[in-house]
Amino acid sequence: MENRFKSLSLFEFQSPNDEKCTKYLSGLKWVNEFKCNKCKHDKYCTGNKPFGRQCTRSNTDSIVTK
């Protein structure tokens, strides 16, 4: 059962850091596709924040936590 689900080890769970958490959340948020919150465009480039994305149409930054 452990192989079916990607999970954090007990050590990783007890000692998280911001980069690992942000990367994990990024994978969850945009697992299927990116859609801009402002214009719903689906093309993006690297955003200004770590693991963020920027819409190529409206230049709106999308961050993992919003």
PDBQT receptor file of N, H, CA, C and O in Angstrom, charges set to zero:
ATOM      1  N   MET A   1       0.825  -1.192   0.000  1.00  0.00    +0.000 N 
ATOM      2  CA  MET A   1       0.000   0.000   0.000  1.00  0.00    +0.000 C 
ATOM      3  C   MET A   1       0.867   1.253   0.000  1.00  0.00    +0.000 C 
ATOM      4  O   MET A   1       0.459   2.271  -0.559  1.00  0.00    +0.000 OA
ATOM      5  N   GLU A   2       2.013   1.213   0.589  1.00  0.00    +0.000 N 
ATOM      6  H   GLU A   2       2.344   0.386   1.043  1.00  0.00    +0.000 HD
ATOM      7  CA  GLU A   2       2.913   2.360   0.638  1.00  0.00    +0.000 C 
ATOM      8  C   GLU A   2       3.321   2.811  -0.767  1.00  0.00    +0.000 C 
ATOM      9  O   GLU A   2       3.518   4.005  -0.995  1.00  0.00    +0.000 OA
ATOM     10  N   ASN A   3       3.450   1.878  -1.705  1.00  0.00    +0.000 N 
ATOM     11  H   ASN A   3       3.290   0.909  -1.520  1.00  0.00    +0.000 HD
ATOM     12  CA  ASN A   3       3.866   2.224  -3.056  1.00  0.00    +0.000 C 
ATOM     13  C   ASN A   3       2.754   2.871  -3.878  1.00  0.00    +0.000 C 
ATOM     14  O   ASN A   3       3.041   3.529  -4.877  1.00  0.00    +0.000 OA
ATOM     15  N   ARG A   4       1.505   2.702  -3.487  1.00  0.00    +0.000 N 
ATOM     16  H   ARG A   4       1.272   2.166  -2.675  1.00  0.00    +0.000 HD
ATOM     17  CA  ARG A   4       0.387   3.274  -4.245  1.00  0.00    +0.000 C 
ATOM     18  C   ARG A   4       0.292   4.778  -4.092  1.00  0.00    +0.000 C 
ATOM     19  O   ARG A   4      -0.113   5.467  -5.028  1.00  0.00    +0.000 OA
ATOM     20  N   PHE A   5       0.654   5.298  -2.941  1.00  0.00    +0.000 N 
ATOM     21  H   PHE A   5       0.983   4.738  -2.181  1.00  0.00    +0.000 HD
ATOM     22  CA  PHE A   5       0.475   6.702  -2.659  1.00  0.00    +0.000 C 
ATOM     23  C   PHE A   5       1.822   7.356  -2.377  1.00  0.00    +0.000 C 
ATOM     24  O   PHE A   5       2.634   6.827  -1.618  1.00  0.00    +0.000 OA
ATOM     25  N   LYS A   6       2.049   8.499  -2.990  1.00  0.00    +0.000 N 
ATOM     26  H   LYS A   6       1.390   8.929  -3.607  1.00  0.00    +0.000 HD
ATOM     27  CA  LYS A   6       3.254   9.249  -2.700  1.00  0.00    +0.000 C 
ATOM     28  C   LYS A   6       3.027   9.986  -1.384  1.00  0.00    +0.000 C 
ATOM     29  O   LYS A   6       2.105  10.791  -1.260  1.00  0.00    +0.000 OA
ATOM     30  N   SER A   7       3.863   9.705  -0.428  1.00  0.00    +0.000 N 
ATOM     31  H   SER A   7       4.613   9.050  -0.529  1.00  0.00    +0.000 HD
ATOM     32  CA  SER A   7       3.685  10.330   0.871  1.00  0.00    +0.000 C 
ATOM     33  C   SER A   7       5.027  10.765   1.427  1.00  0.00    +0.000 C 
ATOM     34  O   SER A   7       6.083  10.372   0.931  1.00  0.00    +0.000 OA
ATOM     35  N   LEU A   8       4.968  11.567   2.444  1.00  0.00    +0.000 N 
ATOM     36  H   LEU A   8       4.110  11.886   2.847  1.00  0.00    +0.000 HD
ATOM     37  CA  LEU A   8       6.175  12.007   3.127  1.00  0.00    +0.000 C 
ATOM     38  C   LEU A   8       6.565  10.974   4.168  1.00  0.00    +0.000 C 
ATOM     39  O   LEU A   8       5.709  10.333   4.779  1.00  0.00    +0.000 OA
ATOM     40  N   SER A   9       7.873  10.821   4.363  1.00  0.00    +0.000 N 
ATOM     41  H   SER A   9       8.568  11.342   3.867  1.00  0.00    +0.000 HD
ATOM     42  CA  SER A   9       8.313   9.951   5.446  1.00  0.00    +0.000 C 
ATOM     43  C   SER A   9       8.030  10.649   6.769  1.00  0.00    +0.000 C 
ATOM     44  O   SER A   9       7.747  11.847   6.800  1.00  0.00    +0.000 OA
ATOM     45  N   LEU A  10       8.106   9.912   7.837  1.00  0.00    +0.000 N 
ATOM     46  H   LEU A  10       8.336   8.939   7.813  1.00  0.00    +0.000 HD
ATOM     47  CA  LEU A  10       7.868  10.487   9.160  1.00  0.00    +0.000 C 
ATOM     48  C   LEU A  10       8.858  11.618   9.435  1.00  0.00    +0.000 C 
ATOM     49  O   LEU A  10       8.491  12.647  10.002  1.00  0.00    +0.000 OA
ATOM     50  N   PHE A  11      10.111  11.422   9.033  1.00  0.00    +0.000 N 
ATOM     51  H   PHE A  11      10.409  10.586   8.572  1.00  0.00    +0.000 HD
ATOM     52  CA  PHE A  11      11.128  12.460   9.230  1.00  0.00    +0.000 C 
ATOM     53  C   PHE A  11      10.792  13.720   8.438  1.00  0.00    +0.000 C 
ATOM     54  O   PHE A  11      10.896  14.828   8.964  1.00  0.00    +0.000 OA
ATOM     55  N   GLU A  12      10.389  13.556   7.171  1.00  0.00    +0.000 N 
ATOM     56  H   GLU A  12      10.305  12.655   6.744  1.00  0.00    +0.000 HD
ATOM     57  CA  GLU A  12      10.030  14.711   6.346  1.00  0.00    +0.000 C 
ATOM     58  C   GLU A  12       8.800  15.430   6.895  1.00  0.00    +0.000 C 
ATOM     59  O   GLU A  12       8.719  16.657   6.843  1.00  0.00    +0.000 OA
ATOM     60  N   PHE A  13       7.864  14.682   7.410  1.00  0.00    +0.000 N 
ATOM     61  H   PHE A  13       7.929  13.685   7.452  1.00  0.00    +0.000 HD
ATOM     62  CA  PHE A  13       6.661  15.273   7.974  1.00  0.00    +0.000 C 
ATOM     63  C   PHE A  13       6.977  16.095   9.222  1.00  0.00    +0.000 C 
ATOM     64  O   PHE A  13       6.400  17.163   9.425  1.00  0.00    +0.000 OA
ATOM     65  N   GLN A  14       7.877  15.608  10.042  1.00  0.00    +0.000 N 
ATOM     66  H   GLN A  14       8.346  14.740   9.877  1.00  0.00    +0.000 HD
ATOM     67  CA  GLN A  14       8.210  16.287  11.284  1.00  0.00    +0.000 C 
ATOM     68  C   GLN A  14       9.143  17.468  11.085  1.00  0.00    +0.000 C 
ATOM     69  O   GLN A  14       9.201  18.350  11.941  1.00  0.00    +0.000 OA
ATOM     70  N   SER A  15       9.872  17.509   9.985  1.00  0.00    +0.000 N 
ATOM     71  H   SER A  15       9.825  16.792   9.289  1.00  0.00    +0.000 HD
ATOM     72  CA  SER A  15      10.800  18.612   9.761  1.00  0.00    +0.000 C 
ATOM     73  C   SER A  15      10.646  19.182   8.353  1.00  0.00    +0.000 C 
ATOM     74  O   SER A  15      11.568  19.089   7.543  1.00  0.00    +0.000 OA
ATOM     75  N   PRO A  16       9.491  19.770   8.056  1.00  0.00    +0.000 N 
ATOM     76  CA  PRO A  16       9.272  20.327   6.713  1.00  0.00    +0.000 C 
ATOM     77  C   PRO A  16      10.063  21.619   6.506  1.00  0.00    +0.000 C 
ATOM     78  O   PRO A  16      10.432  22.294   7.466  1.00  0.00    +0.000 OA
ATOM     79  N   ASN A  17      10.311  21.945   5.265  1.00  0.00    +0.000 N 
ATOM     80  H   ASN A  17      10.010  21.396   4.485  1.00  0.00    +0.000 HD
ATOM     81  CA  ASN A  17      10.861  23.258   4.955  1.00  0.00    +0.000 C 
ATOM     82  C   ASN A  17       9.982  23.881   3.871  1.00  0.00    +0.000 C 
ATOM     83  O   ASN A  17       9.224  23.187   3.194  1.00  0.00    +0.000 OA
ATOM     84  N   ASP A  18      10.093  25.167   3.723  1.00  0.00    +0.000 N 
ATOM     85  H   ASP A  18      10.709  25.732   4.273  1.00  0.00    +0.000 HD
ATOM     86  CA  ASP A  18       9.205  25.893   2.813  1.00  0.00    +0.000 C 
ATOM     87  C   ASP A  18       9.321  25.420   1.372  1.00  0.00    +0.000 C 
ATOM     88  O   ASP A  18       8.311  25.301   0.679  1.00  0.00    +0.000 OA
ATOM     89  N   GLU A  19      10.534  25.148   0.914  1.00  0.00    +0.000 N 
ATOM     90  H   GLU A  19      11.355  25.244   1.477  1.00  0.00    +0.000 HD
ATOM     91  CA  GLU A  19      10.716  24.756  -0.482  1.00  0.00    +0.000 C 
ATOM     92  C   GLU A  19      10.046  23.414  -0.782  1.00  0.00    +0.000 C 
ATOM     93  O   GLU A  19       9.383  23.271  -1.809  1.00  0.00    +0.000 OA
ATOM     94  N   LYS A  20      10.210  22.448   0.091  1.00  0.00    +0.000 N 
ATOM     95  H   LYS A  20      10.749  22.564   0.926  1.00  0.00    +0.000 HD
ATOM     96  CA  LYS A  20       9.577  21.139  -0.121  1.00  0.00    +0.000 C 
ATOM     97  C   LYS A  20       8.062  21.257  -0.091  1.00  0.00    +0.000 C 
ATOM     98  O   LYS A  20       7.376  20.647  -0.912  1.00  0.00    +0.000 OA
ATOM     99  N   CYS A  21       7.540  22.029   0.839  1.00  0.00    +0.000 N 
ATOM    100  H   CYS A  21       8.098  22.524   1.506  1.00  0.00    +0.000 HD
ATOM    101  CA  CYS A  21       6.091  22.212   0.941  1.00  0.00    +0.000 C 
ATOM    102  C   CYS A  21       5.542  22.923  -0.295  1.00  0.00    +0.000 C 
ATOM    103  O   CYS A  21       4.505  22.528  -0.828  1.00  0.00    +0.000 OA
ATOM    104  N   THR A  22       6.219  23.950  -0.744  1.00  0.00    +0.000 N 
ATOM    105  H   THR A  22       7.061  24.270  -0.311  1.00  0.00    +0.000 HD
ATOM    106  CA  THR A  22       5.778  24.705  -1.912  1.00  0.00    +0.000 C 
ATOM    107  C   THR A  22       5.814  23.837  -3.161  1.00  0.00    +0.000 C 
ATOM    108  O   THR A  22       4.894  23.878  -3.978  1.00  0.00    +0.000 OA
ATOM    109  N   LYS A  23       6.864  23.059  -3.307  1.00  0.00    +0.000 N 
ATOM    110  H   LYS A  23       7.611  23.025  -2.644  1.00  0.00    +0.000 HD
ATOM    111  CA  LYS A  23       6.973  22.167  -4.466  1.00  0.00    +0.000 C 
ATOM    112  C   LYS A  23       5.848  21.125  -4.447  1.00  0.00    +0.000 C 
ATOM    113  O   LYS A  23       5.239  20.847  -5.480  1.00  0.00    +0.000 OA
ATOM    114  N   TYR A  24       5.583  20.567  -3.298  1.00  0.00    +0.000 N 
ATOM    115  H   TYR A  24       6.078  20.793  -2.459  1.00  0.00    +0.000 HD
ATOM    116  CA  TYR A  24       4.511  19.578  -3.149  1.00  0.00    +0.000 C 
ATOM    117  C   TYR A  24       3.147  20.191  -3.496  1.00  0.00    +0.000 C 
ATOM    118  O   TYR A  24       2.369  19.594  -4.239  1.00  0.00    +0.000 OA
ATOM    119  N   LEU A  25       2.860  21.377  -2.959  1.00  0.00    +0.000 N 
ATOM    120  H   LEU A  25       3.491  21.862  -2.355  1.00  0.00    +0.000 HD
ATOM    121  CA  LEU A  25       1.588  22.046  -3.237  1.00  0.00    +0.000 C 
ATOM    122  C   LEU A  25       1.459  22.414  -4.711  1.00  0.00    +0.000 C 
ATOM    123  O   LEU A  25       0.367  22.349  -5.276  1.00  0.00    +0.000 OA
ATOM    124  N   SER A  26       2.565  22.799  -5.330  1.00  0.00    +0.000 N 
ATOM    125  H   SER A  26       3.452  22.852  -4.871  1.00  0.00    +0.000 HD
ATOM    126  CA  SER A  26       2.561  23.123  -6.755  1.00  0.00    +0.000 C 
ATOM    127  C   SER A  26       2.135  21.913  -7.583  1.00  0.00    +0.000 C 
ATOM    128  O   SER A  26       1.362  22.037  -8.534  1.00  0.00    +0.000 OA
ATOM    129  N   GLY A  27       2.643  20.761  -7.214  1.00  0.00    +0.000 N 
ATOM    130  H   GLY A  27       3.270  20.660  -6.442  1.00  0.00    +0.000 HD
ATOM    131  CA  GLY A  27       2.265  19.539  -7.909  1.00  0.00    +0.000 C 
ATOM    132  C   GLY A  27       0.790  19.204  -7.747  1.00  0.00    +0.000 C 
ATOM    133  O   GLY A  27       0.166  18.661  -8.659  1.00  0.00    +0.000 OA
ATOM    134  N   LEU A  28       0.241  19.527  -6.597  1.00  0.00    +0.000 N 
ATOM    135  H   LEU A  28       0.748  19.968  -5.856  1.00  0.00    +0.000 HD
ATOM    136  CA  LEU A  28      -1.183  19.275  -6.372  1.00  0.00    +0.000 C 
ATOM    137  C   LEU A  28      -2.064  20.283  -7.104  1.00  0.00    +0.000 C 
ATOM    138  O   LEU A  28      -3.078  19.910  -7.695  1.00  0.00    +0.000 OA
ATOM    139  N   LYS A  29      -1.685  21.544  -7.067  1.00  0.00    +0.000 N 
ATOM    140  H   LYS A  29      -0.861  21.847  -6.587  1.00  0.00    +0.000 HD
ATOM    141  CA  LYS A  29      -2.526  22.607  -7.637  1.00  0.00    +0.000 C 
ATOM    142  C   LYS A  29      -2.617  22.515  -9.159  1.00  0.00    +0.000 C 
ATOM    143  O   LYS A  29      -3.698  22.657  -9.730  1.00  0.00    +0.000 OA
ATOM    144  N   TRP A  30      -1.496  22.283  -9.805  1.00  0.00    +0.000 N 
ATOM    145  H   TRP A  30      -0.617  22.168  -9.342  1.00  0.00    +0.000 HD
ATOM    146  CA  TRP A  30      -1.473  22.292 -11.268  1.00  0.00    +0.000 C 
ATOM    147  C   TRP A  30      -1.206  20.914 -11.846  1.00  0.00    +0.000 C 
ATOM    148  O   TRP A  30      -0.523  20.785 -12.862  1.00  0.00    +0.000 OA
ATOM    149  N   VAL A  31      -1.741  19.887 -11.205  1.00  0.00    +0.000 N 
ATOM    150  H   VAL A  31      -2.296  19.992 -10.379  1.00  0.00    +0.000 HD
ATOM    151  CA  VAL A  31      -1.491  18.524 -11.661  1.00  0.00    +0.000 C 
ATOM    152  C   VAL A  31      -2.105  18.282 -13.046  1.00  0.00    +0.000 C 
ATOM    153  O   VAL A  31      -1.491  17.609 -13.874  1.00  0.00    +0.000 OA
ATOM    154  N   ASN A  32      -3.276  18.804 -13.306  1.00  0.00    +0.000 N 
ATOM    155  H   ASN A  32      -3.775  19.350 -12.633  1.00  0.00    +0.000 HD
ATOM    156  CA  ASN A  32      -3.936  18.579 -14.595  1.00  0.00    +0.000 C 
ATOM    157  C   ASN A  32      -3.593  19.657 -15.620  1.00  0.00    +0.000 C 
ATOM    158  O   ASN A  32      -3.174  19.348 -16.736  1.00  0.00    +0.000 OA
ATOM    159  N   GLU A  33      -3.770  20.905 -15.244  1.00  0.00    +0.000 N 
ATOM    160  H   GLU A  33      -4.110  21.156 -14.338  1.00  0.00    +0.000 HD
ATOM    161  CA  GLU A  33      -3.478  22.001 -16.166  1.00  0.00    +0.000 C 
ATOM    162  C   GLU A  33      -3.459  23.325 -15.420  1.00  0.00    +0.000 C 
ATOM    163  O   GLU A  33      -3.967  23.433 -14.304  1.00  0.00    +0.000 OA
ATOM    164  N   PHE A  34      -2.871  24.320 -16.049  1.00  0.00    +0.000 N 
ATOM    165  H   PHE A  34      -2.459  24.232 -16.956  1.00  0.00    +0.000 HD
ATOM    166  CA  PHE A  34      -2.846  25.674 -15.506  1.00  0.00    +0.000 C 
ATOM    167  C   PHE A  34      -3.974  26.475 -16.133  1.00  0.00    +0.000 C 
ATOM    168  O   PHE A  34      -4.193  26.401 -17.342  1.00  0.00    +0.000 OA
ATOM    169  N   LYS A  35      -4.684  27.229 -15.328  1.00  0.00    +0.000 N 
ATOM    170  H   LYS A  35      -4.506  27.289 -14.346  1.00  0.00    +0.000 HD
ATOM    171  CA  LYS A  35      -5.690  28.193 -15.796  1.00  0.00    +0.000 C 
ATOM    172  C   LYS A  35      -5.485  29.476 -15.011  1.00  0.00    +0.000 C 
ATOM    173  O   LYS A  35      -5.477  29.462 -13.780  1.00  0.00    +0.000 OA
ATOM    174  N   CYS A  36      -5.319  30.579 -15.718  1.00  0.00    +0.000 N 
ATOM    175  H   CYS A  36      -5.325  30.590 -16.718  1.00  0.00    +0.000 HD
ATOM    176  CA  CYS A  36      -5.141  31.879 -15.072  1.00  0.00    +0.000 C 
ATOM    177  C   CYS A  36      -6.406  32.238 -14.297  1.00  0.00    +0.000 C 
ATOM    178  O   CYS A  36      -7.516  32.073 -14.803  1.00  0.00    +0.000 OA
ATOM    179  N   ASN A  37      -6.240  32.722 -13.083  1.00  0.00    +0.000 N 
ATOM    180  H   ASN A  37      -5.338  32.856 -12.672  1.00  0.00    +0.000 HD
ATOM    181  CA  ASN A  37      -7.389  33.115 -12.267  1.00  0.00    +0.000 C 
ATOM    182  C   ASN A  37      -8.112  34.329 -12.840  1.00  0.00    +0.000 C 
ATOM    183  O   ASN A  37      -9.309  34.507 -12.615  1.00  0.00    +0.000 OA
ATOM    184  N   LYS A  38      -7.387  35.160 -13.578  1.00  0.00    +0.000 N 
ATOM    185  H   LYS A  38      -6.414  35.015 -13.761  1.00  0.00    +0.000 HD
ATOM    186  CA  LYS A  38      -7.971  36.397 -14.096  1.00  0.00    +0.000 C 
ATOM    187  C   LYS A  38      -8.654  36.198 -15.457  1.00  0.00    +0.000 C 
ATOM    188  O   LYS A  38      -9.797  36.616 -15.645  1.00  0.00    +0.000 OA
ATOM    189  N   CYS A  39      -7.954  35.560 -16.403  1.00  0.00    +0.000 N 
ATOM    190  H   CYS A  39      -7.026  35.220 -16.250  1.00  0.00    +0.000 HD
ATOM    191  CA  CYS A  39      -8.498  35.475 -17.768  1.00  0.00    +0.000 C 
ATOM    192  C   CYS A  39      -8.736  34.048 -18.265  1.00  0.00    +0.000 C 
ATOM    193  O   CYS A  39      -9.220  33.856 -19.380  1.00  0.00    +0.000 OA
ATOM    194  N   LYS A  40      -8.402  33.050 -17.450  1.00  0.00    +0.000 N 
ATOM    195  H   LYS A  40      -8.009  33.207 -16.544  1.00  0.00    +0.000 HD
ATOM    196  CA  LYS A  40      -8.598  31.629 -17.773  1.00  0.00    +0.000 C 
ATOM    197  C   LYS A  40      -7.732  31.127 -18.920  1.00  0.00    +0.000 C 
ATOM    198  O   LYS A  40      -7.995  30.055 -19.465  1.00  0.00    +0.000 OA
ATOM    199  N   HIS A  41      -6.711  31.879 -19.292  1.00  0.00    +0.000 N 
ATOM    200  H   HIS A  41      -6.497  32.750 -18.849  1.00  0.00    +0.000 HD
ATOM    201  CA  HIS A  41      -5.753  31.458 -20.316  1.00  0.00    +0.000 C 
ATOM    202  C   HIS A  41      -4.952  30.284 -19.775  1.00  0.00    +0.000 C 
ATOM    203  O   HIS A  41      -4.736  30.195 -18.567  1.00  0.00    +0.000 OA
ATOM    204  N   ASP A  42      -4.501  29.374 -20.651  1.00  0.00    +0.000 N 
ATOM    205  H   ASP A  42      -4.676  29.447 -21.633  1.00  0.00    +0.000 HD
ATOM    206  CA  ASP A  42      -3.803  28.184 -20.162  1.00  0.00    +0.000 C 
ATOM    207  C   ASP A  42      -2.306  28.151 -20.472  1.00  0.00    +0.000 C 
ATOM    208  O   ASP A  42      -1.651  27.141 -20.214  1.00  0.00    +0.000 OA
ATOM    209  N   LYS A  43      -1.762  29.217 -21.010  1.00  0.00    +0.000 N 
ATOM    210  H   LYS A  43      -2.294  30.038 -21.219  1.00  0.00    +0.000 HD
ATOM    211  CA  LYS A  43      -0.320  29.282 -21.289  1.00  0.00    +0.000 C 
ATOM    212  C   LYS A  43       0.365  30.102 -20.197  1.00  0.00    +0.000 C 
ATOM    213  O   LYS A  43      -0.171  31.108 -19.733  1.00  0.00    +0.000 OA
ATOM    214  N   TYR A  44       1.545  29.661 -19.799  1.00  0.00    +0.000 N 
ATOM    215  H   TYR A  44       1.980  28.843 -20.176  1.00  0.00    +0.000 HD
ATOM    216  CA  TYR A  44       2.241  30.326 -18.693  1.00  0.00    +0.000 C 
ATOM    217  C   TYR A  44       3.749  30.245 -18.872  1.00  0.00    +0.000 C 
ATOM    218  O   TYR A  44       4.259  29.483 -19.693  1.00  0.00    +0.000 OA
ATOM    219  N   CYS A  45       4.440  31.043 -18.088  1.00  0.00    +0.000 N 
ATOM    220  H   CYS A  45       4.025  31.663 -17.421  1.00  0.00    +0.000 HD
ATOM    221  CA  CYS A  45       5.888  30.977 -17.975  1.00  0.00    +0.000 C 
ATOM    222  C   CYS A  45       6.231  30.993 -16.480  1.00  0.00    +0.000 C 
ATOM    223  O   CYS A  45       5.337  31.073 -15.637  1.00  0.00    +0.000 OA
ATOM    224  N   THR A  46       7.485  30.920 -16.167  1.00  0.00    +0.000 N 
ATOM    225  H   THR A  46       8.211  30.856 -16.852  1.00  0.00    +0.000 HD
ATOM    226  CA  THR A  46       7.904  30.920 -14.766  1.00  0.00    +0.000 C 
ATOM    227  C   THR A  46       7.503  32.223 -14.101  1.00  0.00    +0.000 C 
ATOM    228  O   THR A  46       7.716  33.304 -14.650  1.00  0.00    +0.000 OA
ATOM    229  N   GLY A  47       6.924  32.114 -12.922  1.00  0.00    +0.000 N 
ATOM    230  H   GLY A  47       6.751  31.235 -12.476  1.00  0.00    +0.000 HD
ATOM    231  CA  GLY A  47       6.487  33.287 -12.181  1.00  0.00    +0.000 C 
ATOM    232  C   GLY A  47       7.609  33.907 -11.366  1.00  0.00    +0.000 C 
ATOM    233  O   GLY A  47       8.751  33.450 -11.416  1.00  0.00    +0.000 OA
ATOM    234  N   ASN A  48       7.280  34.946 -10.619  1.00  0.00    +0.000 N 
ATOM    235  H   ASN A  48       6.353  35.317 -10.578  1.00  0.00    +0.000 HD
ATOM    236  CA  ASN A  48       8.262  35.655  -9.802  1.00  0.00    +0.000 C 
ATOM    237  C   ASN A  48       8.558  34.961  -8.478  1.00  0.00    +0.000 C 
ATOM    238  O   ASN A  48       9.614  35.191  -7.889  1.00  0.00    +0.000 OA
ATOM    239  N   LYS A  49       7.662  34.132  -8.005  1.00  0.00    +0.000 N 
ATOM    240  H   LYS A  49       6.804  33.945  -8.484  1.00  0.00    +0.000 HD
ATOM    241  CA  LYS A  49       7.836  33.399  -6.748  1.00  0.00    +0.000 C 
ATOM    242  C   LYS A  49       8.264  31.966  -7.054  1.00  0.00    +0.000 C 
ATOM    243  O   LYS A  49       7.998  31.464  -8.146  1.00  0.00    +0.000 OA
ATOM    244  N   PRO A  50       8.923  31.305  -6.106  1.00  0.00    +0.000 N 
ATOM    245  CA  PRO A  50       9.313  29.903  -6.324  1.00  0.00    +0.000 C 
ATOM    246  C   PRO A  50       8.104  29.030  -6.647  1.00  0.00    +0.000 C 
ATOM    247  O   PRO A  50       7.100  29.057  -5.936  1.00  0.00    +0.000 OA
ATOM    248  N   PHE A  51       8.209  28.263  -7.715  1.00  0.00    +0.000 N 
ATOM    249  H   PHE A  51       9.025  28.241  -8.292  1.00  0.00    +0.000 HD
ATOM    250  CA  PHE A  51       7.178  27.344  -8.190  1.00  0.00    +0.000 C 
ATOM    251  C   PHE A  51       5.897  28.061  -8.608  1.00  0.00    +0.000 C 
ATOM    252  O   PHE A  51       4.857  27.419  -8.753  1.00  0.00    +0.000 OA
ATOM    253  N   GLY A  52       5.951  29.372  -8.804  1.00  0.00    +0.000 N 
ATOM    254  H   GLY A  52       6.796  29.894  -8.687  1.00  0.00    +0.000 HD
ATOM    255  CA  GLY A  52       4.808  30.141  -9.278  1.00  0.00    +0.000 C 
ATOM    256  C   GLY A  52       4.753  30.130 -10.798  1.00  0.00    +0.000 C 
ATOM    257  O   GLY A  52       5.701  29.716 -11.465  1.00  0.00    +0.000 OA
ATOM    258  N   ARG A  53       3.645  30.583 -11.325  1.00  0.00    +0.000 N 
ATOM    259  H   ARG A  53       2.875  30.919 -10.783  1.00  0.00    +0.000 HD
ATOM    260  CA  ARG A  53       3.465  30.651 -12.778  1.00  0.00    +0.000 C 
ATOM    261  C   ARG A  53       2.871  32.005 -13.140  1.00  0.00    +0.000 C 
ATOM    262  O   ARG A  53       2.102  32.586 -12.374  1.00  0.00    +0.000 OA
ATOM    263  N   GLN A  54       3.238  32.498 -14.318  1.00  0.00    +0.000 N 
ATOM    264  H   GLN A  54       3.862  32.025 -14.941  1.00  0.00    +0.000 HD
ATOM    265  CA  GLN A  54       2.754  33.793 -14.783  1.00  0.00    +0.000 C 
ATOM    266  C   GLN A  54       2.040  33.596 -16.109  1.00  0.00    +0.000 C 
ATOM    267  O   GLN A  54       2.593  33.018 -17.045  1.00  0.00    +0.000 OA
ATOM    268  N   CYS A  55       0.816  34.077 -16.182  1.00  0.00    +0.000 N 
ATOM    269  H   CYS A  55       0.367  34.547 -15.422  1.00  0.00    +0.000 HD
ATOM    270  CA  CYS A  55       0.015  33.981 -17.400  1.00  0.00    +0.000 C 
ATOM    271  C   CYS A  55       0.694  34.773 -18.513  1.00  0.00    +0.000 C 
ATOM    272  O   CYS A  55       1.132  35.902 -18.294  1.00  0.00    +0.000 OA
ATOM    273  N   THR A  56       0.785  34.186 -19.704  1.00  0.00    +0.000 N 
ATOM    274  H   THR A  56       0.430  33.268 -19.882  1.00  0.00    +0.000 HD
ATOM    275  CA  THR A  56       1.422  34.885 -20.820  1.00  0.00    +0.000 C 
ATOM    276  C   THR A  56       0.494  35.886 -21.496  1.00  0.00    +0.000 C 
ATOM    277  O   THR A  56       0.953  36.693 -22.304  1.00  0.00    +0.000 OA
ATOM    278  N   ARG A  57      -0.789  35.855 -21.187  1.00  0.00    +0.000 N 
ATOM    279  H   ARG A  57      -1.162  35.199 -20.530  1.00  0.00    +0.000 HD
ATOM    280  CA  ARG A  57      -1.721  36.823 -21.757  1.00  0.00    +0.000 C 
ATOM    281  C   ARG A  57      -1.880  38.037 -20.844  1.00  0.00    +0.000 C 
ATOM    282  O   ARG A  57      -1.689  39.171 -21.283  1.00  0.00    +0.000 OA
ATOM    283  N   SER A  58      -2.226  37.811 -19.587  1.00  0.00    +0.000 N 
ATOM    284  H   SER A  58      -2.382  36.890 -19.230  1.00  0.00    +0.000 HD
ATOM    285  CA  SER A  58      -2.516  38.927 -18.683  1.00  0.00    +0.000 C 
ATOM    286  C   SER A  58      -1.341  39.297 -17.771  1.00  0.00    +0.000 C 
ATOM    287  O   SER A  58      -1.418  40.277 -17.030  1.00  0.00    +0.000 OA
ATOM    288  N   ASN A  59      -0.257  38.516 -17.822  1.00  0.00    +0.000 N 
ATOM    289  H   ASN A  59      -0.195  37.720 -18.424  1.00  0.00    +0.000 HD
ATOM    290  CA  ASN A  59       0.917  38.713 -16.956  1.00  0.00    +0.000 C 
ATOM    291  C   ASN A  59       0.582  38.622 -15.471  1.00  0.00    +0.000 C 
ATOM    292  O   ASN A  59       1.304  39.164 -14.634  1.00  0.00    +0.000 OA
ATOM    293  N   THR A  60      -0.501  37.944 -15.148  1.00  0.00    +0.000 N 
ATOM    294  H   THR A  60      -1.088  37.504 -15.828  1.00  0.00    +0.000 HD
ATOM    295  CA  THR A  60      -0.900  37.749 -13.758  1.00  0.00    +0.000 C 
ATOM    296  C   THR A  60      -0.085  36.634 -13.133  1.00  0.00    +0.000 C 
ATOM    297  O   THR A  60       0.033  35.547 -13.698  1.00  0.00    +0.000 OA
ATOM    298  N   ASP A  61       0.481  36.909 -11.956  1.00  0.00    +0.000 N 
ATOM    299  H   ASP A  61       0.385  37.793 -11.497  1.00  0.00    +0.000 HD
ATOM    300  CA  ASP A  61       1.229  35.886 -11.228  1.00  0.00    +0.000 C 
ATOM    301  C   ASP A  61       0.253  34.991 -10.469  1.00  0.00    +0.000 C 
ATOM    302  O   ASP A  61      -0.651  35.475  -9.789  1.00  0.00    +0.000 OA
ATOM    303  N   SER A  62       0.445  33.701 -10.594  1.00  0.00    +0.000 N 
ATOM    304  H   SER A  62       1.179  33.308 -11.146  1.00  0.00    +0.000 HD
ATOM    305  CA  SER A  62      -0.304  32.726  -9.799  1.00  0.00    +0.000 C 
ATOM    306  C   SER A  62       0.687  32.043  -8.883  1.00  0.00    +0.000 C 
ATOM    307  O   SER A  62       1.698  31.502  -9.331  1.00  0.00    +0.000 OA
ATOM    308  N   ILE A  63       0.389  32.074  -7.599  1.00  0.00    +0.000 N 
ATOM    309  H   ILE A  63      -0.432  32.514  -7.235  1.00  0.00    +0.000 HD
ATOM    310  CA  ILE A  63       1.266  31.413  -6.651  1.00  0.00    +0.000 C 
ATOM    311  C   ILE A  63       0.569  30.185  -6.093  1.00  0.00    +0.000 C 
ATOM    312  O   ILE A  63      -0.649  30.047  -6.199  1.00  0.00    +0.000 OA
ATOM    313  N   VAL A  64       1.324  29.327  -5.518  1.00  0.00    +0.000 N 
ATOM    314  H   VAL A  64       2.314  29.439  -5.431  1.00  0.00    +0.000 HD
ATOM    315  CA  VAL A  64       0.818  28.043  -5.059  1.00  0.00    +0.000 C 
ATOM    316  C   VAL A  64      -0.269  28.183  -4.013  1.00  0.00    +0.000 C 
ATOM    317  O   VAL A  64      -1.225  27.408  -4.015  1.00  0.00    +0.000 OA
ATOM    318  N   THR A  65      -0.145  29.151  -3.122  1.00  0.00    +0.000 N 
ATOM    319  H   THR A  65       0.632  29.780  -3.121  1.00  0.00    +0.000 HD
ATOM    320  CA  THR A  65      -1.062  29.239  -1.986  1.00  0.00    +0.000 C 
ATOM    321  C   THR A  65      -2.306  30.067  -2.250  1.00  0.00    +0.000 C 
ATOM    322  O   THR A  65      -3.101  30.260  -1.330  1.00  0.00    +0.000 OA
ATOM    323  N   LYS A  66      -2.510  30.559  -3.442  1.00  0.00    +0.000 N 
ATOM    324  H   LYS A  66      -1.865  30.402  -4.189  1.00  0.00    +0.000 HD
ATOM    325  CA  LYS A  66      -3.729  31.322  -3.766  1.00  0.00    +0.000 C 
ATOM    326  C   LYS A  66      -4.369  30.801  -5.009  1.00  0.00    +0.000 C 
ATOM    327  O   LYS A  66      -5.402  31.317  -5.435  1.00  0.00    +0.000 OA
TER     328      LYS A  66
